[in-house]
Amino acid sequence: MALKLVQRLPSGIGTGTVFSVARPVCAACLCTSTGRCILTGGCRRLQLSRGARSLTAVERGPSFVGPHRDSIPRFRLTQQHGPATQDEEQEFRRRLSCCSSSAKVRLISESQERLDRGELSVGQLCTLGRAMLAVESPGGAMLEEVMAQVRKLGPSQWSLDELVAVYQLLRGGAAHDGKYRDLLNAMHTHAVTVTSSMDEVAVSGLLGALVDLNQTQATPLVIQLCKRAVRHVPRLSDEQLAAVLAALMHFGHSDHYLVEAVERRVHATAFTCHSETLTKATQFLGRRNILSPPVLDAVAESFVYRADGYSTGQVARQIAPFGKLCYLPPNAGELFRKVEGVLRTRFSQFQPRTLLGLLHSCILVERFPVNFVSKVFSNFFLQQLQEDGNGMDRFVLAQLTQLYMTVKLECPFYEGPQLLPKYRVKSFLVPARSLETPVDPHLYTLVKTGLVDLLGARSYFASKVLTPYCYTLDVEIKLDEEGYVLPASQDDIFKRIALCIDGQKRFTTNTRRLLGSESIKQRHLRLLGYEVVQIPFYEFDKLHSKTSVMNYLHQKIFPHSYRLSW
């Protein structure tokens, strides 16, 4: 009806052109079928002369009710003589910011008039653009005109507030389908130069906008915003801090000083901050493989007291980093008793994959959810897993298989349902998401060369061996009963040595602690009878000669044997 009303209006209304009418008319009259005026004070002939006077505003309210109790538009008419005063401009912007439907067709008309005259600032254009997004589709003609005027004055000429406003406009939907890429790139370039003057609102707002716009090419800006955020962490609201951490996870970036600031913030507010902010903090550590005992300890303490008020997703996301980073807090007993209590009371409320992920996180730190495994291996739960999302992918099957192996190897007293073979994978090394970290190619090549020098031939060891237990060995060496090395092709053997060539990606980024996925692998290999020999990167990187490499490998692999002569 609103659009039809606009079409029925005389063509001159709202355009600032000269027009005249032969009979008294007002906008309210046009809303009636009889043309009778419904304004209490009657209507006057509206004659606009050379754009000096214009119809500027309309409001719809329920205060006037007709005979059939139909809501009738109630208009407020103002006349604009020359430039608007400051108060009028503020009132216009206030009404425009509240525009959320096409019912305010007169407000849009006034906006179009001002837009045509080119008298709107960048901030006002952004306000109008957001109003248009609420009223029409992102591809609307008026929004296109708004963006055309925004682009006339380059980002380098905008104020900081205007820069933030344009980011929010584009974030709100104006940049749909990848539009305005050139403008965004120019904005990123300028924003880098002004980050030093941004407050916490601007920093969190821009980071959130970059995430929503998926500006993966804006890494320099993300880095500068991250550095600026360090100063603001104490003043960031819970919502703003969560937005900053979410952005850093999205772009895969972290900063040592920011981590320290977050540690201080979480340690001080773990019992009072919003649960989602606390969740984002632990999730950020897990995603970036950062071991932060101050944060994890504070989260563990607050979890014991606050977990009953968490959503099931928050419970799982707060526990996951403990498993991934292979860290047990001082109150580990209380923490996992609380986890068990939550599972017992709210088991059916968990989404299947969320529940499986939570249980898998527990086994990484040797906390075995035996009381719930029987439910997970039931046909009912497995059916739910298949119906959740797009069925069971290889990662879900790998989690199920490792959970099953853990129960078999470390909980021999378990007598519940078994995981059927059709749900088991043959390898934990799967594309994209894997329960093992592939061996670092460069480090592997160096170790392989050293092994050839040590053992005398390439045939005395095998590489990247898939075991019957789903794990892939970086290097396998076979021995006979007397401790002599056998050819890799030999089947009749006495002992197997598994070399774990552990590059940087198998450790937390800030410490030399193995990740949970590698820790459980080595633990299981030992239980399966392998002698596990770890070759960590931080030891091997210190070796700079052929002799030092050979001596190191000999001491690691054969610590109780004299070196063999070839």
N, C-alpha and C positions, 0 to 999 in steps of 0.2 A: 504494500500500500504506500510505503514511504517513497519508493522510487516512482510509482505512478503519479503521486502527488507532485513530484518534481517535474514530471513530463507535462502535467496539466497547467503548470504555472506559466505566465507570460514569459516569453523568451528573454526579456530584459532583466528580470528579477535576479539579483545577486551577481550580475556581471558588471555593474558600474556603467552601463550604457544609458542613453536618454530614451525614455519611453513615456507615453501618456495613455490614459484610459478614458473611455467615453462615459463611464458611470462609476459611482463609488465602488471600490473593491478593496478587499483586504485578504490576507492569506487565510484567515479563519473562514471567510465566506466561501472560499473555494473548497473547503472541506465538507460543505453541506450540499445536498442534492438540489435545494431550492435556491441557493445563492443568498439566503437571508443571513444577515450578520448575527453572529452568536456572541460577540463581545458585549459586555455589559454596558460599555459606554458608547456603543455604536462604532462605526468605522469612518475614517476620513479618506478622502481621495489622496492616494499616494502618488505624488509626482516628484520624480527624481530629476534633477537638472545637472547634467554634465558630470554625474558621479559624485556630486558634493554631498548628497544624502543617500544613505543605503540602508536596507533592512539587514540587521546584523545578528539577530539572535532569535532562537525559539526554544521553548521548553515544553515538555509534555508532562502534565501532572493530572492526578485523579480528582482535583478540586472541583471541576465542573462536570456535572452529570446530567445528561439529557433525559428526555421523557422515558426512554427505555434503559436508563442507567448505563448508557454507552459512555465510555471514556472519551472526552473531546479534547483535542489539543488546546493547550492554554499558552498563548503567545505573549512574549515580552518584547516590545518593539523599542529599539533605540535608534537614534539618529546620529550619524557620525559627521561632524563638521570639521573637515581638515584632519590633521594628524591626531591619532588617539592619545589620550593622556596616559600616564604611567599606570594609574589605577585601572583604567579601561583595559590596558594591555594585560595586566595581571589577572583581571577577571576573565578575559578571553582565554588566556592560557589555562586558567583553572577549569573553566568549562570544557575546554578542548581535551584536557587530560582525563576528564571523566566521561568522554564520549565513548560509548561502547556498543551502540546499535544505530541502525539507519533511521530510528525514530527521530533523531535530532537532525532532520534534514536541513534546517535553517542554519545550524551551527556549521555544517559542512559547506553550505552555500557561502557563508561568510568567510570560511577558510579558503575556499576556492577564489573568492574575490581578492583576498590578501595575497594568496599565492600568485595570482595573475599579475598583481602589481609588483611582485618581487620584493616585498617589504618584510618578509619573515627572516629572522636570524636562523643560524644552524640549529640552535637549541629548540626554537619554535618549530622548525621543519621536522625535527625528530619527534617532537610531541605530536604534531599532525600526522606524521608517518605511522606512529604507534596507534593512533586513533583509527587511521585507515585500515590497518591490519585487523583491528577489532571489528570493523564494519564490512570490509570487502576482502576479496581474495588477495594474496600477495602480488598477483599480476595486474591489479587494478590500475586504471589510467592515472588516477590522482596520485597514487603512491609512486608511479613511474615519474610523474612530474616533480614530486617532492625530492626523489633521489637525484633527478637531473639538476635541481638547484643546489642540493647538498654538494654535488661533485664540482660545481662551478668554482668554488673556493677550495683550493687544495688543503689537505690535512695540516700542512705546515702553518697555515694561517688560522687554524682553529684554536680556541682555548682548550685547556685540559678538560673542562666540563663538557665542552662540545664534542671533543674526541671520544670521551666515554659514552656520551649520548648516542653518537653514531654507531659505536660498537653495539650498544644495546638494541638499537633499531634493527641493525642487520641480524643480530642474534634472535630477535623476535620473529623473524620470518621474511624480512625484506630480501635477504640474500639466499632465498630458496633456489634450488637447482644450480648451485654454484655461480650465481650471478655476482657481479661487482668484484671479481677477483683482483682486477687492477687497482681498484679503490682500496681493497683490503691490504694489498701488498704495500701501497703507499702509506696507509695508516700504520701498519706494523713498523715500517721504516721510521716514521716520525715518532711513534710511541716509544721506541727504544731511547730516543734522545730526551724524553721528558719523564722517564720512570722515577728519577730521583726526586721529583716533586709530587709524586702520587701518594695519597693517603690510603688507609686500609680499605676504604670503600672502593676506590678506583682500582687498586691492585686485585682484590678478590673479584670485582666485577669484570675486569678485563680477562683474567684467567678463566673465569666461567664462560665468557663470551668466546674465547679461543677454543675451548672444549666443544661448545655447542656448534660452533662453525667448523670444527675439525681442521683447524689451521696447523697442520703438521709441519708446514714449511716455516712456521714462525718461531723456530727454536731460539734464535738470538733474543727475541722479545721475551719468551718464556724464561730464559736464564736471567735476564735483567729483572723481571717481575719477581722471580724467586729470591734474588738478592735483596730486593726492596722489601719483600714480605718478611724477611728476618727481623727488620726493625719493628714491624707492626704486630708480630705474633702475640705479644702481651695484650694488645688492644683489639685484636680481631674478635668479633663475636663468634659464638660456636658455629653458627651457620657459615660465616665467612671463612673460618679456619677449615671447615669441612670442604668448602669450595676450593680453597687453595690446595689442599691435599689431594682432592679428586683430580685437579688439573695436573699436578705433578705425576700422579699415577698414569693419567691418560697420555702424557707426553714422554713418560719414561725418564724423568729427570729428578735428581735429588741434589741436595747441597748440605755439606757438613755443618755449616753454621745454622742452617734452617733446622736440621735434625736436633741440634743442641737446644735451639729455642723451643721446639716442639716438646722435647724431653722436659724442659723446665715447666712448660705450660701444663702438660698432662700430669706431671707429678703433683702439681699444686691443685689441679681441678678434677682429678680422676673421680671423685665422689660427688661432684656437683655439676659437671658439664653435661651437655646433651649426649644421650647414649649414642647417637649416630656420629657425633664428632669423635668420641672415644673409639668407635668402631673404625672410622676412617683413618685415625692415627695408627692403629694396629695393622690395618689393611695396607696402609702405605709402607710400613716397615716390611711386611711380608712380600709385597709386590717388588720392592727394591732390594730385597735380601739384606736388609740392614738389621743387625742384631743390636738392640738397644735395651739392655737390662732395666734402666730406670723407667722406661715406658711400659715394658712388658710386666715388670713387677707391680707397678701402679695399677695396670689394667687387671692383673690377676687378683689383687686385693679388692678392687672395687667390684669385680665380677661376682665374688662370693656373696656380696651384700646386695647387688643391684640386678643380677641376672634374671630374677623372676619378672622384672619389668621390661626385659628386652624382647624384641621380636625373635622368632626362631632364626631368621637370617642374620641378625646381629650376633646372636649366640655363636653361630657357626663361623662368622667372619672374625670374631674376636679370638676364637680358639685356634683357627687355622694358622696364624703366624707362629704360634708356639711349636707346632709340628713342623712347619716348613723350615724354620730357623733352628730346629732341634734344641729348644731351650726349655728348661724346667725352672719355674720361679721358686723362691724360698717356700711359698705356701702351696706347692704342687699338690700335696695331699688334699687340702681343703678345696683347691681349684677343681680337681677332677671329681671329687665327691659331689661338688655342686653341679658339674656337667652331667654326672650320672643322675642326679636328682631332677634336673630339667628334662633329661631324656625320658625318665620314668613317668613324669607327670604330663609331658607334652609330646610324646613320641608321634602320635597321629597328626599333630599340627605341622610337622616338618615336611617340606617338599622333599620328595624322594632323593633327588640329587644333592640337595643341601644336607640331608641326613647322612648320606653316604660319604660326602666330603668331610663332615664333622668326625665320623668314626675313623676315617682314614687318617685324619690329622692326629688323632689320639695314638694310633699304633706307631706313628713315626717317632714318638717319644716314649715308647714302651709302656703305654697305658692301654690295656686290652679290654675292649667293650664286650666281653663274653656274654653278658646278660642280654645283649641286643643283637648279636650276630645271628642267632637263630631266626629272628624276625626278618633280618635283611636277606637271608638265604631262602626265605619262604617263597613259594610260587606267587603269592599275592603281592609281596613287595617287588619282586622282579617284574611282574606284570605292570605295576605302577611305574617302574623305571622306564619301561618300554613306551608307555603312553605319555610320559613326561617329555615334552619337547618333540624332538624328531627321532625318538627311539634311542636305543643304547648305542652310543658310538664307542670307538676303541678305547678312549680314555676312561669312560665309565666301566667298561669291561676290565680294563687294567686295574682300576681301583678295587673292583670286586675280587679279582684274582689275587692281588697282593694281600687283601684282607683275609682271604681264604688261606693263603700260604702262611700268614702270620699266626693264625689260629692253629694250623697244623704243626708248625715248628715250635711255637712258643707257648701254646696252651694245649698240651697233650691231653688234658683232662676234659676238654670240650667233647661232648657227645651229641650235639644237636644236628640239625640238617646240614648236609654238605652242599657245596656249590657245584651244580651240574657241569659236566665238561663243556657243554655248548656255550656256557657263559665265561669260559676261561680263555685268556689270550696265550699265545706262545712266546711273545716278547713284550717286555715293558718299554722297549725303545720304540715308540710310535711317533709318526710325524706330528708336527705342530706342538701338541701337548704330550709330554712324556713323563713317566715316573723315573726315568734315568736321564742324566745329563751326558750327551755324547762326548767322547774323548776329544780333547783339544788337539787338532791336527798337527800343529807345530810342535807341541810338547811331545806328542806321540812319536813323531819322526825322530826327534833327538834321542828319545829313550830307545827306540828300535835300533838306531845305529849303535848305541852303546851296548845293547844286548848282543848284537852280532859280533862286536869286538870281544865281549866277555865270553860268550858261549862258543864262538868259533864258526858258526854257520847259521844262516837264517832258518834252516830246517829244524832247529832245536826249540822253537817256540811258535805258537800260533797267535794270531791277532784277531780281535773282535769276534770272539767265540760266543755263539748263542748256546747257553746251557739248557738242559731239559727243565730248568726251574725258572725260565723266563728272563733271567738276568743275562746281560752281555758282558763278557770279560774283555777288558782292554788287551790283556796278554795272558796266555796260559802256558805254564811250563810243567812238564811231566817228569816225575822222578821214579826210579826203581827202589827196591827195599834198602839198598845200600846208599841211596842218596845221589846216584848218578843221574845226569840229565838224559832223558830219552827223546828220540825224535818226536815231533809233534804228531806224526801219523800213527804212533804206537798206541795200541789199544790195551795191552796188558800192562797196567801201571800200578804203582803202589801209592803214590801221592800226587796231588795236583796243587800247584801254586797259582793263585790269581793275583796278577799285578793290577792294581788300581792306579792308573796314571791320572792324578787329580789336578786338573787345571783350575784357574781362578774361578770359573763359573760354578764349580762344585762346592765353593765355600761362601760364607756370608761376605758381603762386600767390604766390611770394615774390620773383620776379625778373621782368624784362621780356624774357624769352626765349620766342620762339614755340614752341609744342608741335610735336612731330615731324610730326603730321598736317597742320598748317598750313604748316610749312616745306617739306614735299615738294610740297604743292599749289602754292605760289608758285614753287618750282623748276621744276616741270613746265610751268606756264603760260608761263614765260619760254622754255623750250625749244620750246614750241608756237607761239611768235611773239607772244605778248601782251606789252605793256608793263605791268608790274605796279606799281601805286602803292599803297603801304600807308598806311592811315589808322588809326594806333593810338589806343586810347582815352586813353592817358596824355598824348598831345599835344593831342587834340581837347578834353579836359576843361578845358584852360587857357583856352579861348576863351569869352568872355562877351558878345560883341556881334556883331551881324549883319556889321559891317564886318570884324571880326577873322576871322570864319569865312570870308568870301569871300576875303580876302587869303590865308588859310592854304591853302584849296583851290586857288586860282590858282597859288600857289607850288609846291604839291605836284604838280598835274596838268600845268601848263604852265610849268615853271620857266624856259624860255628864250623865252617869248612875252610880249609886252605884253598888258595886260588889254584885252579887247574892250569897246567901248561899246555899250550896247543902247538 
